[in-house]
Amino acid sequence: MRLLARHFHATSSLSVHKMAPYSLLVTRLQKALGVRQYHVASVLCQRAKVAMSHFEPNEYIRYDLLEKNINIVRKRLNRPLTLSEKIVYGHLDDPTNQEIERGKTYLRLRPDRVAMQDATAQMAMLQFISSGLPKVAVPSTIHCDHLIEAQLGGEKDLRRAKDINQEVYNFLATAGAKYGVGFWRPGSGIIHQIILENYAYPGVLLIGTDSHTPNGGGLGGICIGVGGADAVDVMAGIPWELKCPKVIGVKLTGSLSGWTSPKDVILKVAGILTVKGGTGAIVEYHGPGVDSISCTGMATICNMGAEIGATTSVFPYNHRMKKYLDKTGRADIAHLADEFKDHLVPDPGCHYDQLIEINLSELKPHINGPFTPDLAHPVAEVGTVAEKEGWPLDIRVGLIGSCTNSSYEDMGRSAAVAKQALAHGLKCKSQFTITPGSEQIRATIERDGYAQILRDVGGIVLANACGPCIGQWDRKDIKKGEKNTIVTSYNRNFTGRNDANPETHAFVTSPEIVTALAIAGTLKFNPETDFLTGKDGKKFKLEAPDADELPRAEFDPGQDTYQHPPKDSSGQRVDVSPTSQRLQLLEPFDKWDGKDLEDLQILIKVKGKCTTDHISAAGPWLKFRGHLDNISNNLLIGAINIENGKANSVRNAVTQEFGPVPDTARYYKCSSTCHQNWIRLIHLWLPAPRWCGQASCPPLSQPMSDPWLGGFLILFSAPCLPVLSLVQILSSSNPRNCIYFS
């Protein structure tokens, strides 16, 4: 790790009680003085402080620093700035001297906060412990959402997960308490929904150890998925490095209506840009059509931007975001954002490296897949395409929810479809599951009746967790290798992603379309034009769903699932058993001996797609993310060997026998320790495909598996930004001599 220095945020002496009535004070002064709001703000913003979140009352939003840095950079560049540039450059460590050139230079940034999900947090916290630092330098949180397997239903699955993962949850809770990290217990919800509800705000720079961290762009922040080592650097107070991103503009005109949803925007964009089109760029949505999309709808679009390889995605601050902030108890942040709005929207006349225009009034419902999220089809056409391609038409399971589509509005629109079917005596022909995004969403849809409607139509409400979206699904209705079709409102549909079955044809679409298709049971159904037959034998057509974007009453927070870190953690213990199969304390790797690397053996040449799902699979392997030796057993097991066209099958150069990738690497490691200096491990991606490293932030455990198994060298044959991110992580986590060609 590059633990070079500590960074401490300055804190104000203003108390929370003095800070709290800011918005009320503004209103009263406006009425008393008869002046416009920004005149009042120019007086108050010099002394008023607004907390980043309810959970961290002494950590303040620094719009003043953002403004100062933007003004420095604007003067230097002498041109209008995009919103992406304002937020990114506004967080520069040295805005005066930083070299800035899109797509060329590397920026040193100071993120506002860090978020970690429970799978990647294990190795990140183990690395932070090894740093010897007493506390994290920036506000940080851990979210327990990845280790809960969908099996029987919400409550039963949650109890089972708590029992199976007790050791890991205890480690994360105690490590969080020891080092000042907030801890969201299992059952609290999916990391990205929790971030949107509590921590994201316009102009924030947030990094998270999950690829769909960009979800926070729906609230006007730059939120980027990173590897664990990057998170450790930021928590240690070290400036974070990011290649200066290009900016792709997506201009939205018209307005959404009918069956067309926010999900269709990103499904359309994915079809245009493909899985490589966003590489090295931030996707910035703008234009008059933005105002027709709810805040949570914008989050959906930003969330799935990870599937086009984008660094992140973002929307400009507007009244829909303000409405969401108000409803989630953050009116003070909304008022402050109003005062600094000029810095939270793009400048007129700013330049985009690429510009896409979409007329929302003409956009039709889409469904993408199978096996890749950029294979876009209008819903009206997918049945015909499926017949032609031989894809199964019968839908075995419809799944709604996940971090992409589990908002109150999403659940409401799905319930509106289900209610129509129930009124005609119908239930789902396919199996149907519902994943609430958070405990707050679960409690609110239970109170408002949405959950019961979805159960009545045949649905099973799963735990507030990732579940089937990331392969945490104990699926029983098919056997592995059985050809079948599922439709989901998730973000990713690579081969075997949801259920580990390579013959599952997974399609992604909006939750309301999933619901309609699950009721009909076939890909050939188009809810815009086709009829269903009710229990009474009469035909009827589903009407386009309509639902409130936010509850009319306040959100029901449900159970309290948050653990505050104590003020004094000096007596807190963090125990890791030396015999644990889930956790393993880290030891330094051997230092380089100073000699050149010669006669190294190639372990694997990877052919075709090499996403991080291929490099380090999730699903059942998530339980080993805190144990370096055990997680190393999944190293590149999904990657296709160019020599034989098979996954997890490479030739042992010594025995000439084919065997699993990790086993072969361990054989080489044993040979190297026996002083056979002609063998070392090499990964060679040749040619580096467009999908190399795409679609996810590299888990910290994966690059650390290379040196753990005896690896010295990783070779890349072509530039690939996600892979370069992997290289940066390897550089920080592996002290051996590593050479990278890109």
Buried (B, 14 or more C-beta within 10 A) or exposed (E): BBBEEEBEBEEEEEEEEEBBEBBEBBBEBBEEEEEEBEEBBEEBBEEBBBBBBEBBBBBBBBBEBBBEBBEBBBEBEEEEBBBBBBBBBBBBBEBEEBEBEBEEEEBBBBBBBBBBBBBBBBBBBBBBBBBEBEBBBBBBBBBBBBBBBBBBBBEEBBBBBBEBBEBBBEBBBBBBBBBBBBBBBBBBBBBBBBBBBBBBBBBBBBBBBBBBBBBBBBBBBBBBBBBBBBBBBBBBBBBBBBBBBBBBBBBBBBBBEBBBBBBBBBBBBBBEBBBBBBBBBBBBBBBEBBEBBBBBBBBBBBBBBBBBBBBBBBBBBBEBBBBBBBBBBBBBBBBBBBBBBEBBBBBEEBBBBBEBEBEBBEBBBBBBBBBBBBBBBBBBEBBEBBEEEEBBBEBBBBBBBBBBBBBBBBBBBBBBBBBBBBEBEBBBBBBBBBBBBBBBBBBBBBBBEBBBBBBBBBBBBBBBBBBBBBBBBBBEEBEEEEEBBBBBBBBBBBBBBBBBBEBBBBBBBBBBBBBBBBBBBBBBBBBBEBEBEBEEEEEBEBEBBEBEBBBEEEBBBBEEBBBEBEEEBEEBEBEBEEEBEBBBBBEEEEEEEEEEBEEBBBBBBBBEBBBBBBBBBBBEBBBBBBBBEBBBBBBBBBBBBBBEEEBBBBBBBBEEEBBBBBBBBBBBBEBBEEEBEEBBBBBBBBEBBBBBBBBBBBBBBBBBBBBBBBBBBBBBBBEBBBBBBBBBBBBBBBBBBBEBEE
